[in-house]
Every structure is written in structure tokens, then in C-alpha cells.
Amino acid sequence: MIEIDAHSTIGAALTAAAERWGDAEFVAVPPNPARSYHPAGYAIGYRSAQAEVQRLMERYAARGYGHGQRVALLLDNRPEHLLHKLALNALGACCVPMNPEYRAAETAYVVDHARPALLVTLGARLGAVEQALGLAAHRPALATDEDFDTALPAAAAAARTDAPGPDTPASILYTSGTTGRPKGCVLTHEYELLAGQAYATRGGLATIRTGCERVYNPLPLYHVNASILSFFGMLLSGGCQIQGERFQPTRFWSEVRATRASIVHYLGVVVPLLLAQPPSPQDRAHGVRFGWGAGVEPQLHALFEQRFGFPLVELWGMTEMVRLLSDCIEPRQVGTRAFGRAVPGVEVRVVDENDRDLPDGRPGELLIRHSAATPRRAFFAGYLDDPAATEAAWRGGWFHTGDVVTRDADGMLHFVDRRKNIVRRSGENIAAAEVEAVLLTHAEVLQAAVLAVPDEIREEEVMACVVPKTMPADADAAARLAQALQAHCLAHLAYFKAPGWLALRAELPTTGTQKIQKHALFGPGVDARRAEGVIDLRAGKTRREAR
């Protein structure tokens, strides 16, 4: 494995990996004749990847981009994203991955908040990007993958001339917060390399064999899982990252087999969708050693392992700290939502609302730190331009995750619930406040409250309770209004954020200070999806390409 020390940078790690692993495959893409890019598949070795990264570095540098600047990438899940990221990081520039599902206003927000010097996008997305930039106050230079080599605009300001170091920002990843606006997590070279090191050395069932692993990861490259955790785990250990376009249950096993994957990544939504596929003699015709992910439903955990013949190893991490905890040592606690114990470099506490330690078995908030001497080492550097939020999350010298867990007497941690006001849908964190804010801009809405409800496929779904200015006269009118409200959200938000369920109410329960009491919206033990008057809008939540 490539060794990481206090002076390591991403560019140096890539050079060392290319020297050690040579022509071994580094990044691959499964074949898919229906895909618009690399339909026959794609693979690039370490030495060739370094050469392409060097070419990209020279192109960026020739146009003035480098250390101290930010460059936004809207290249979807294409392998080119990873090569551009490595080139930018080696120069000392910070990569800002963009979510292709964002609508114009969401993209404009990220552009205004991150203030990139340059935005590189796919030619097919140029029109949508220009529409978004029309709403933004900040105007970065703009280039497409099609004209990058011939018409890359010059940087408006000069880059720094010193070399990047371990504390140089490598990425800004956006994660939803309870305030409703995404927060930019600043991740350094040290963070990303130590995340890869943790991935490659966790051990047990998740042991990474040097020079031979092939990780199939169909998760998006604007998230920490694929773009940093598994990617740098493979770079440091000489493995190959197999980058899927997105998870597709009907193609999952054919792509796993075609790419000779030895490890697969999953989210909770993946497991029931794969189990729903018709049983086949090919169910075990693969070389997968283990799956690594989070959120498998307890009742499906053993069922999946028995059918497909490999363990699903549950882990816990977050964008702010992804040197993961994992239930990877036998005997595991399958079917219990267990996700591991504290490890050196990730200390934990379980506390009440006043940050007082709770006894084992009592649910409380998970707090984490590196150590007493260096609590923030290898964590994110902070929320971009939001020191108040950063310090609030770090109050008392521990990072407050917002996740509710329990701890056994032997230290095993079990997940209980998500943080307040966050809906977790198919791996996406959706801020309830952000959806509420959009609903409140509709001319017919007086009040809105958004919460999570269970979903058998996607873990959770968005439920909106809305007080309209005029209550509809009948069920048909109510359905039309509900569909109009969903369409309003779809016009301003990524499709996955729009309500999948909606209830129209004459009023919402509030406290004496007029705060909405979400816990009182439905009675105790009531399945909100089955409550009177609730309208099912899930069929309207379809993925749309941003053009």
C-alpha cells in the first residue's frame, strides 16, 4: 500500500501509485450500449491515468488555473470527472463537484456560495448551466468537455505559486443542513488520503488485498462515498474503481460480472430492489467478496446474504468524517442495525440533549472526534464561510453528528434514527426546511411542514403537510392542488426532494411560540401514509435529465 505521512498530497500519492502499479487498471466503466458515453466500456491504467492527469494539469496551468482556486465540475459519473479532480488537486486547486439533478436555482446557489473560478460541464448540459448562471450573482468562466482542449477561458485572477500541502482544500462537497440551504464541507488533501487509508486498512471481512481489488461503486461522484472513500482506497492499495453511471437493478449483476468486481457498494435502497429481481442460477455467478454500505433493513440482511452468497458489511460515516466505523469483524450482528465500534482515530460518545453521557443501551446523539489531543485531525476543515456552524457542530470539543444511536456494553453501536428535519431518500439527504421554503413560495400555500415517512424501497420519502389559502371543495380538487404543488417543487428542486406524499390541512399544530409541532401532525402509532386525506404523489417523482 502507498504510505501516507504528515507531508502527503494527492498529487504525490498518484505519482507513487503510478510508479508502483504501472499498467494495472485504475478506473473502469462497465459496458452499456444504451449509454451516451463509453458504450463499449472503458478502462485506464495507473501509468496512463497519470499521463492524462499531467496533460490536464498542463492545460489548466496554461490558462492560469491552479493553487488557491476552485473549479466546479459537472461531468456526471463519467471517469473523466476523477481525472480532472486529480489534475486540479495536483495543481493545488479545489474541486467542487456539482449535482446534475439540481434545478437552475439550486445550481446558482452552489455557484454563488463556492464562487468557482471555472465551471467545466458536459456539452449536453451547457444550456441548463447557462440558465442557472443567469440566476447567479457570481459568474465563473465556463468550459465544456467538448471544447476544453481548444477554448478553455483564461483565469480572471492568478493562481498561487507555492506548492499545495496536506491542509490544502481538495474538495468542497455540499450536504443538506437543517437550515434548508446546503452547506459546503471543505475537505483537505490530508482528509481525502486518510479516508482512503482507513478504507484500505479496516480489516476483517472488509480486508483490502493489495493490487487486486475491483470496487463496483454506482454511487454519485458528487458524494463522498464514490469520489473520495472508495476512490482513494483503491488508489492507495493498487485496486480499480469501477464507476457505474447510476444504480440500475436490472443491470447490476451483469455489470458486476462484466467488470470482475470483488467488492460492491450499496445503500439501503439497493437491497430490496435486488431481492425483488426474479431468482436466477446467476445469483451467485460473481466474484464479489463483500458489499460495503449502510441502511440495509434488518429483516433483509440475512436474506440477501443467503441468496447472493456474500456478506453485507454495514458502515457509518458522513461527509464531515468518512474514516468509517464498520461492523466488519466476525461475529457480526446481522439484522440489528449495528455499524461497528470506536477505533483508534475515531473516538465516540453517546449523549443526551445536554451533552451528558448516557448509559449503554440508551439512545442518544453520536459524538465523534479523532482524539483528546487532536480532536479535529482528519475531519473536514469546516463549513465554507460558516465558522459559526462549524463551531456549533464542534461544541465541547466533539463533533455532533445529529444521528441517534445506542451502544452495547461491548461498545457495538447501533443506528436508531436520522437527524432532525432530514429526510434520507435513496442515499440523498433532503433538508425539510428547503422543501418547506419552496412550498411557501406557491401562491396557494399559507403554511407547510415537511417530514420523513417510511418507504419500503427508498428508506424514507418526503411527506408534506400544507395549509392552503382555500381548502379544495372535493377530493378531485384536492388531488389537482396536490399535483400542482408537487409540480411547483419539481420546477425548483431536484426531483428527489419533491413531496411523494401530501396532506392538505385546515391548520397545523403549533407551540406557544408558533413553531410547528411535527410530532403532532399524526397521532401516535399512525402510519402517516395511510392517514385520512393523504395523497400519494410518488408516481410524479420521475428522474429528469437537466438540459
TORPA-138007 format. One line per field, with one value per residue (C-alpha): residue number from 0; x, y, z. Coordinates in Angstrom, 3 decimals. Example, Ala and Ser with C-alpha at 12.3 -4.5 7.8 and 13.67 -1.06 7.14 Angstrom:
// residues 2
num <- c(0|1) $
u <- c(12.300|13.670) $
v <- c(-4.500|-1.060) $
w <- c(7.800|7.140) $
END
This chain:
// residues 547
num <- c(0|1|2|3|4|5|6|7|8|9|10|11|12|13|14|15|16|17|18|19|20|21|22|23|24|25|26|27|28|29|30|31|32|33|34|35|36|37|38|39|40|41|42|43|44|45|46|47|48|49|50|51|52|53|54|55|56|57|58|59|60|61|62|63|64|65|66|67|68|69|70|71|72|73|74|75|76|77|78|79|80|81|82|83|84|85|86|87|88|89|90|91|92|93|94|95|96|97|98|99|100|101|102|103|104|105|106|107|108|109|110|111|112|113|114|115|116|117|118|119|120|121|122|123|124|125|126|127|128|129|130|131|132|133|134|135|136|137|138|139|140|141|142|143|144|145|146|147|148|149|150|151|152|153|154|155|156|157|158|159|160|161|162|163|164|165|166|167|168|169|170|171|172|173|174|175|176|177|178|179|180|181|182|183|184|185|186|187|188|189|190|191|192|193|194|195|196|197|198|199|200|201|202|203|204|205|206|207|208|209|210|211|212|213|214|215|216|217|218|219|220|221|222|223|224|225|226|227|228|229|230|231|232|233|234|235|236|237|238|239|240|241|242|243|244|245|246|247|248|249|250|251|252|253|254|255|256|257|258|259|260|261|262|263|264|265|266|267|268|269|270|271|272|273|274|275|276|277|278|279|280|281|282|283|284|285|286|287|288|289|290|291|292|293|294|295|296|297|298|299|300|301|302|303|304|305|306|307|308|309|310|311|312|313|314|315|316|317|318|319|320|321|322|323|324|325|326|327|328|329|330|331|332|333|334|335|336|337|338|339|340|341|342|343|344|345|346|347|348|349|350|351|352|353|354|355|356|357|358|359|360|361|362|363|364|365|366|367|368|369|370|371|372|373|374|375|376|377|378|379|380|381|382|383|384|385|386|387|388|389|390|391|392|393|394|395|396|397|398|399|400|401|402|403|404|405|406|407|408|409|410|411|412|413|414|415|416|417|418|419|420|421|422|423|424|425|426|427|428|429|430|431|432|433|434|435|436|437|438|439|440|441|442|443|444|445|446|447|448|449|450|451|452|453|454|455|456|457|458|459|460|461|462|463|464|465|466|467|468|469|470|471|472|473|474|475|476|477|478|479|480|481|482|483|484|485|486|487|488|489|490|491|492|493|494|495|496|497|498|499|500|501|502|503|504|505|506|507|508|509|510|511|512|513|514|515|516|517|518|519|520|521|522|523|524|525|526|527|528|529|530|531|532|533|534|535|536|537|538|539|540|541|542|543|544|545|546) $
u <- c(0.000|1.131|2.185|0.657|2.570|2.221|3.501|1.489|-0.546|-2.880|-0.501|2.374|0.175|-0.839|2.795|3.745|0.800|1.664|5.257|4.206|1.159|2.106|-0.370|-2.770|-6.314|-7.112|-10.549|-13.060|-16.604|-18.961|-20.082|-23.584|-24.638|-27.524|-25.243|-24.257|-20.598|-18.133|-20.863|-18.303|-16.872|-13.694|-10.533|-7.397|-4.270|-2.322|0.506|-1.885|-4.057|-1.057|-0.145|-3.693|-3.707|-0.412|-1.902|-4.920|-2.665|-0.686|-3.865|-5.282|-1.978|-1.500|-4.777|-3.912|-5.748|-4.030|-3.339|-5.911|-8.632|-11.846|-13.129|-16.654|-17.114|-20.452|-19.293|-21.859|-20.493|-18.069|-14.492|-13.269|-14.509|-11.973|-9.102|-9.995|-10.218|-6.754|-5.308|-6.876|-5.767|-2.208|-2.087|-3.478|-6.911|-10.073|-12.693|-16.380|-18.484|-21.933|-25.105|-26.563|-30.046|-30.110|-32.517|-31.308|-31.822|-30.027|-27.060|-26.975|-26.868|-23.823|-22.078|-22.700|-21.641|-18.497|-17.506|-15.534|-13.170|-14.242|-17.095|-16.413|-19.535|-20.722|-21.634|-25.110|-25.651|-24.422|-27.885|-29.025|-25.808|-26.141|-29.727|-28.502|-25.697|-28.276|-29.702|-26.312|-24.534|-21.137|-20.155|-17.357|-15.581|-17.333|-15.953|-17.327|-15.710|-16.042|-14.030|-11.735|-8.653|-9.373|-11.347|-10.657|-11.098|-8.214|-8.454|-9.535|-7.006|-3.589|-3.117|-0.744|2.816|3.567|3.019|-0.088|0.237|-1.756|-4.017|-4.798|-8.530|-9.073|-12.883|-15.962|-18.883|-22.365|-24.536|-28.019|-28.408|-31.455|-31.414|-32.543|-29.521|-26.789|-23.526|-20.171|-17.860|-14.224|-12.115|-8.308|-5.667|-4.999|-8.687|-9.106|-5.928|-6.584|-10.132|-8.660|-6.171|-8.960|-10.914|-7.923|-6.957|-10.236|-9.624|-11.767|-14.380|-13.519|-9.845|-8.458|-5.936|-3.104|-3.058|-6.125|-9.429|-12.055|-14.716|-18.023|-19.432|-22.505|-22.976|-22.698|-19.363|-20.737|-20.932|-18.037|-18.587|-17.517|-15.412|-13.207|-13.736|-13.520|-11.583|-8.631|-8.896|-8.207|-5.510|-3.528|-3.925|-3.459|-7.067|-9.546|-12.602|-15.428|-17.598|-21.199|-23.443|-26.064|-27.606|-29.918|-31.257|-31.698|-28.065|-26.386|-25.295|-24.363|-22.127|-20.630|-19.799|-18.541|-16.119|-14.980|-15.896|-14.661|-16.388|-19.681|-21.023|-24.680|-27.267|-30.323|-32.445|-30.267|-31.004|-34.810|-34.547|-32.046|-34.075|-37.124|-35.416|-36.517|-34.292|-31.706|-29.000|-26.725|-27.410|-24.076|-22.224|-19.938|-16.643|-17.884|-16.193|-18.318|-20.621|-19.921|-22.683|-25.299|-29.000|-29.870|-33.204|-32.617|-35.174|-33.495|-29.876|-29.541|-31.962|-29.723|-26.561|-28.111|-29.373|-26.344|-23.573|-21.559|-21.721|-23.165|-20.821|-22.584|-20.615|-21.129|-19.615|-20.585|-19.158|-17.626|-15.748|-15.579|-12.821|-15.626|-16.845|-17.821|-19.237|-16.618|-15.266|-16.925|-19.193|-21.225|-24.625|-26.585|-30.086|-29.631|-28.538|-25.092|-22.357|-19.212|-17.223|-14.889|-11.434|-8.151|-8.644|-12.439|-13.463|-17.185|-19.661|-23.435|-25.064|-28.389|-29.636|-27.348|-24.256|-24.252|-23.032|-25.755|-25.518|-25.194|-28.485|-29.972|-30.469|-28.641|-26.728|-23.458|-20.470|-17.087|-13.518|-10.064|-8.557|-8.335|-5.017|-6.113|-9.935|-10.313|-7.466|-8.531|-12.044|-13.400|-11.737|-15.074|-18.240|-17.345|-17.709|-19.739|-17.483|-20.493|-21.992|-18.587|-18.037|-21.605|-21.058|-17.787|-19.100|-17.335|-14.514|-16.655|-18.329|-22.099|-23.306|-27.042|-27.510|-29.239|-27.598|-27.322|-24.170|-23.934|-21.839|-19.158|-19.028|-21.057|-23.003|-26.484|-28.213|-31.608|-32.787|-31.818|-31.072|-33.974|-35.521|-33.597|-35.274|-32.981|-34.218|-32.159|-28.932|-29.833|-30.061|-33.025|-33.439|-37.089|-36.635|-35.519|-38.670|-40.841|-39.289|-40.191|-43.743|-44.248|-43.480|-46.584|-49.429|-51.923|-49.870|-50.150|-48.131|-46.071|-44.379|-42.201|-41.184|-39.913|-42.173|-41.024|-40.620|-40.168|-37.883|-36.141|-35.784|-37.686|-39.938|-40.846|-44.225|-45.620|-48.475|-49.817|-52.351|-53.777|-55.296|-58.547|-59.397|-60.442|-64.135|-63.753|-61.249|-60.680|-59.854|-57.567|-55.708|-55.265|-53.863|-51.530|-50.225|-49.753|-47.749|-45.573|-45.035|-44.025|-41.404|-40.172|-39.636|-37.359|-35.782|-34.105|-36.798|-35.950|-36.726|-40.330|-43.133|-44.045|-46.982|-49.039|-51.806|-53.941|-54.890|-57.012|-54.311|-51.064|-50.368|-48.066|-46.358|-46.985|-44.267|-45.945|-43.387|-44.946|-45.093|-44.193|-44.515|-48.199|-49.093|-50.229|-51.340|-49.066|-48.508|-50.256|-48.726|-48.886|-49.129|-52.443|-53.955|-57.199|-56.799|-53.167|-52.481|-49.943|-47.763|-44.902|-45.688|-44.925|-41.368|-39.530|-35.902|-35.395|-32.212|-31.047|-30.656) $
v <- c(0.000|3.571|5.032|8.297|10.640|14.161|15.669|13.639|15.273|13.812|14.585|12.833|9.825|9.500|9.619|6.928|4.768|5.070|4.096|1.091|-0.225|0.691|-0.670|-2.235|-0.956|2.094|3.262|1.298|1.721|-1.189|-1.635|-0.375|0.077|2.332|4.809|8.063|7.745|4.829|2.386|-0.402|0.227|1.970|1.208|3.177|2.001|3.854|4.920|6.077|7.865|9.765|10.794|12.053|13.876|15.517|16.633|18.118|19.839|21.476|22.668|24.125|25.742|27.228|29.073|30.289|27.826|26.351|26.625|28.565|28.491|26.490|24.692|23.277|20.008|18.970|15.816|13.421|9.976|9.804|8.660|11.978|13.590|11.605|12.512|16.212|16.083|14.547|17.156|20.032|18.670|18.091|21.771|22.810|23.754|22.721|20.599|21.473|18.549|19.652|17.595|17.032|16.625|20.217|22.667|26.105|27.885|25.127|25.236|29.031|28.789|26.490|28.716|31.823|30.069|28.315|31.085|28.834|30.480|27.985|25.556|22.585|20.817|18.394|19.928|18.411|20.353|23.716|25.201|24.270|25.614|28.919|29.194|28.607|31.131|33.665|33.428|33.650|36.764|35.111|34.371|31.814|31.110|28.285|25.389|22.109|18.727|19.230|22.462|22.036|21.458|24.268|27.015|26.917|30.512|32.125|32.544|36.006|36.012|34.453|31.242|30.964|29.951|27.799|24.047|22.509|20.804|18.352|21.151|22.486|22.150|19.343|19.301|21.166|18.766|20.080|18.426|19.413|21.135|21.661|25.366|24.467|25.590|23.093|23.628|23.256|20.822|21.731|18.572|18.728|16.541|15.009|14.257|12.515|10.456|9.363|8.417|6.176|4.762|3.930|2.235|0.142|-0.933|-1.551|-5.314|-8.277|-9.143|-5.843|-6.652|-4.997|-7.140|-5.117|-4.812|-6.852|-5.458|-4.151|-1.959|-1.557|1.754|3.110|5.969|9.601|11.375|14.489|12.399|11.447|7.677|7.227|10.331|10.012|6.981|4.074|6.038|6.855|3.452|1.944|4.448|3.713|-0.068|-0.566|-1.538|-0.466|1.751|0.586|3.655|2.917|5.560|5.018|2.050|0.059|-3.198|-4.861|-4.175|-4.552|-8.184|-8.079|-5.072|-6.719|-9.835|-7.939|-5.870|-8.739|-6.781|-8.162|-5.534|-3.722|-0.593|-0.313|1.842|0.564|1.086|-1.305|-4.402|-4.701|-3.814|-6.614|-9.049|-8.142|-9.382|-12.915|-15.624|-16.847|-19.502|-16.485|-15.076|-16.413|-16.303|-13.477|-12.869|-10.454|-10.961|-8.454|-5.489|-2.285|0.168|1.422|1.225|-2.394|-3.206|-5.683|-8.197|-8.276|-8.504|-12.272|-12.971|-11.089|-12.792|-16.239|-15.643|-13.909|-15.510|-12.654|-10.501|-7.012|-5.114|-2.150|1.048|4.558|7.785|11.271|13.938|15.689|12.496|9.408|7.371|4.940|2.802|-0.683|-3.964|-5.950|-8.286|-11.660|-12.431|-9.610|-8.542|-9.141|-7.686|-5.300|-2.021|-2.483|-0.453|-1.015|0.131|3.036|2.600|4.470|7.864|7.779|8.115|8.175|9.252|8.799|11.785|13.352|16.766|18.430|16.532|14.324|10.766|8.143|4.591|1.733|0.806|4.308|6.117|9.407|11.553|10.182|12.464|11.769|13.122|11.968|12.112|14.347|15.787|16.430|16.271|17.662|15.835|14.274|15.711|18.251|21.653|23.357|24.571|27.009|30.612|29.495|29.442|29.739|26.496|24.807|25.781|24.846|21.358|21.106|22.413|20.901|19.529|16.769|16.752|16.442|14.122|14.566|10.784|8.913|5.620|3.160|1.469|-2.059|-2.964|-4.295|-0.992|-2.008|0.952|0.601|3.146|4.344|7.377|10.197|13.707|16.097|17.623|15.466|13.019|10.223|9.053|6.604|7.911|11.584|13.845|16.183|19.188|19.531|23.290|23.598|21.867|23.893|27.115|26.236|25.212|28.534|30.400|28.900|31.372|28.941|27.979|29.521|27.021|23.931|21.253|18.545|15.328|11.855|8.837|5.242|3.864|0.165|0.811|4.152|4.033|7.299|9.510|13.196|13.954|17.488|18.807|22.003|24.605|26.115|29.576|27.962|24.363|22.404|21.642|17.930|15.100|15.798|19.441|18.369|15.985|18.742|21.139|18.473|17.742|21.469|21.815|18.875|20.349|23.636|21.799|19.869|23.150|24.479|21.425|18.191|15.606|13.513|16.459|16.943|15.576|11.964|12.240|15.340|16.171|19.306|20.608|23.441|24.134|22.714|22.086|24.737|25.608|28.748|30.436|29.323|26.668|23.765|20.586|17.980|15.142|16.055|16.116|12.498|10.537|8.165|4.934|6.230|5.441|8.925|7.451|5.815|8.782|10.290|12.730|11.918|11.968|9.633|11.619|9.159|8.429|12.055|11.814|10.749|11.443|14.124|14.925|18.502|20.031) $
w <- c(0.000|-0.660|2.675|3.864|6.155|7.516|4.253|1.736|-1.009|-3.608|-6.473|-4.738|-3.922|-7.584|-8.702|-6.197|-7.251|-10.951|-10.257|-8.187|-10.067|-13.645|-16.189|-13.657|-14.150|-12.044|-13.240|-15.292|-16.600|-17.368|-20.973|-21.747|-25.412|-24.330|-22.562|-24.279|-23.280|-23.430|-24.614|-25.028|-21.569|-20.506|-18.581|-17.848|-16.052|-13.401|-15.703|-18.440|-15.896|-14.585|-18.133|-18.765|-15.436|-16.384|-19.708|-17.960|-15.422|-18.194|-19.878|-16.670|-15.727|-19.185|-18.767|-15.277|-13.020|-10.000|-6.296|-4.304|-6.957|-7.106|-10.187|-10.372|-12.257|-13.755|-15.524|-14.059|-13.136|-16.016|-15.354|-16.722|-13.508|-11.493|-13.840|-13.775|-9.972|-9.696|-12.072|-10.164|-6.806|-8.010|-9.019|-5.631|-6.984|-5.145|-6.925|-6.442|-7.766|-8.962|-8.601|-12.092|-10.614|-9.361|-10.932|-12.048|-8.720|-6.787|-9.160|-8.910|-5.115|-5.164|-7.719|-5.612|-2.410|-3.686|-6.143|-8.519|-10.968|-13.637|-14.266|-16.535|-17.780|-20.408|-23.727|-23.402|-20.164|-21.409|-21.904|-18.405|-16.890|-18.730|-17.462|-13.911|-14.239|-15.351|-11.820|-10.092|-8.886|-9.381|-12.952|-13.360|-16.617|-18.456|-20.491|-21.782|-22.166|-25.923|-26.112|-23.095|-25.267|-27.711|-25.989|-22.238|-20.992|-19.153|-15.395|-14.259|-11.402|-10.978|-9.038|-6.114|-6.947|-3.881|-3.816|-2.226|1.144|3.277|4.541|1.054|0.218|-2.292|-2.495|-1.386|-1.116|-0.436|2.162|3.286|6.633|8.809|7.952|4.452|2.457|1.584|3.443|1.748|3.543|2.900|2.594|2.513|0.892|4.314|4.847|1.498|1.708|5.302|4.295|1.593|4.067|6.532|3.738|2.729|6.256|8.094|8.010|8.993|6.399|4.709|4.212|1.080|-0.776|-2.245|-6.013|-6.911|-5.608|-8.018|-6.389|-8.212|-6.977|-8.800|-6.314|-7.486|-7.723|-6.023|-2.820|-0.563|-0.905|-4.521|-5.159|-2.077|0.153|-2.287|-4.921|-2.688|-1.048|-4.463|-5.415|-2.255|-2.474|-6.215|-6.902|-9.550|-9.085|-11.362|-11.787|-12.700|-14.232|-11.531|-9.772|-12.063|-10.586|-13.972|-14.947|-11.547|-11.777|-15.467|-14.785|-11.696|-13.719|-16.781|-14.696|-12.435|-9.312|-5.998|-3.802|-4.311|-2.639|-1.707|0.014|1.805|-1.316|-3.337|-1.265|-1.692|-5.385|-5.985|-3.914|-6.000|-9.169|-10.196|-8.700|-11.176|-11.368|-11.934|-8.457|-7.222|-10.530|-9.487|-7.711|-5.035|-1.670|0.286|-0.037|1.855|2.634|5.030|5.669|4.898|6.517|9.373|8.087|4.652|5.753|6.232|3.371|0.929|2.151|1.862|-1.664|-3.186|-1.180|0.295|3.450|3.516|5.811|7.406|7.924|9.250|8.005|6.917|4.664|7.652|8.643|6.454|8.134|8.666|11.522|10.374|11.685|9.776|12.478|13.000|14.695|13.191|14.494|11.287|11.253|14.181|12.515|14.076|12.371|14.385|17.389|18.051|16.524|17.024|15.432|15.774|19.429|20.238|22.884|23.145|24.878|25.780|24.650|27.207|26.037|29.140|28.613|28.551|29.902|27.436|25.805|25.997|22.654|22.256|19.822|18.444|19.071|17.490|17.496|16.462|19.953|23.011|21.839|18.224|18.118|14.581|12.872|9.555|9.848|7.379|7.636|8.267|6.577|3.820|5.010|8.027|11.092|13.403|12.082|12.245|15.874|16.814|15.403|17.383|20.705|23.674|21.521|19.961|16.556|16.899|14.157|14.743|14.411|17.225|18.217|21.072|22.358|23.753|26.771|24.400|22.511|19.443|18.066|16.581|14.393|15.694|13.742|11.427|12.493|12.926|9.851|7.390|5.022|3.892|0.473|-1.600|-0.129|-0.575|2.489|1.942|4.223|5.189|5.548|1.929|0.634|3.017|1.721|-1.880|-0.966|0.784|-2.444|-4.084|-4.272|-2.720|0.372|3.833|5.875|5.147|7.204|5.699|7.405|6.618|6.283|5.786|2.292|1.610|-1.376|-0.771|3.034|3.522|1.414|1.616|3.236|3.084|5.210|3.675|4.783|1.572|1.403|0.284|1.067|-2.047|-2.318|-3.012|-3.454|-7.145|-6.453|-3.610|-5.945|-8.540|-5.947|-4.578|-8.080|-8.711|-5.504|-6.465|-9.945|-8.297|-6.242|-9.282|-11.098|-8.361|-6.742|-7.735|-8.350|-5.294|-2.969|-4.125|-1.918|-2.560|-0.160|0.611|3.059|2.918|6.363|7.687|10.280|11.665|15.360|16.837|20.107|22.092|20.065|16.824|15.962|14.085|16.161|13.590|16.061|16.483|12.786|13.009|16.040|17.962|16.083|12.969|9.593|8.055|4.581|5.483|7.292|6.056|3.187|2.413|-1.341|-2.937|-5.393|-5.755|-9.408|-10.208|-8.899|-12.003|-12.762|-15.407|-17.266|-16.788|-20.214) $
END
